[in-house]
Amino acid sequence: MDFGPYLLLASLEGAVTAAVLALTAVGLSLVFGVMRVVNVAHGEFFMLGAVLAWWVAHLVGDAHPAVGFLLALVVAPLLVGGIAVLADVTVLKRVNYDPERTIVATIGILYILQQVTLMTYGPDARPVEPPFNTRLALPFVEWGENGLQLYWPWGLSTTSYKLAVIGAAVVVLLGVWGLMARTRIGLLMRATQLDRDMALAFGIPVERVYAMVFGIGAGLAALAAVLIVPIQQAHYLMGGDPLLLSFIVVIIGGLGSLPGTVLAAVLIGLSDGIISVFFSPTLAKILATLLVALVLVFRPQGLFGVRRA
């Protein structure tokens, strides 16, 4: 395969990574933007979504794979969101959302979720069958004797499910934007984000807003995991990479900036996919970490963040 088609194939793999990463990182950015809480357990909510997707698909049993997957797509984010709300009410609220203590608290939540999953689910990685997985050949354009010509390189293909993951992520991200910009719930979130004390003065139930935001953030991570688990496999240690990449994306995009988070996720996801295919995944992580260091040195608030007085 020539370099051009190979680059297109790597870009498609990167686009899938970017789509899932955008959902996960937007959840993390939403929690920090509204609550000022650094959720170290965010990757474990991602892992829990994948594991619950396997449980739901396994319980459905002999039904068509699409039935189990669609059920998991609804049940897993709701269950994970409910667990996150419970963690907020029982743990984060008790430490008064103090930035330092919430970091320690979410580290504790991380280990609790991880070890409970290990005891109940086990150490094995387990796949979830995709609802559809048709292989699609992709065309490419080259310059020939008669100008631009369309041809079908051998090996240049993707699957219908991977394209569906990208499309689903775009729809969900637009839904999150609509929730934040066009609804009363989004108005309450933005008011709480701008000034917590003023929001309390105007009668906004800030603690309920916090619980809802923490649940939505975890639910988005779980939704991303359900989408990716037919491509990867569910494993109790799978939350590490999504957590690292989400922090990288949020720092680059700007803490609390949803547009910046999405654009940074596309940048990191595409570069991760391309560099992983042509070189190695380790090099992709090293370059992403180096980019974070440069952003922190030259623009600490992130590319789209606002410097606070």
Helices and strands as residue ranges (DSSP letters): H 3-35, H 42-60, H 65-87, I 88-92, G 93-95, H 99-121, E 135-137, E 140-144, E 147-151, E 157-159, H 160-182, H 184-194, H 196-201, H 206-228, H 240-253, H 258-278, H 281-298
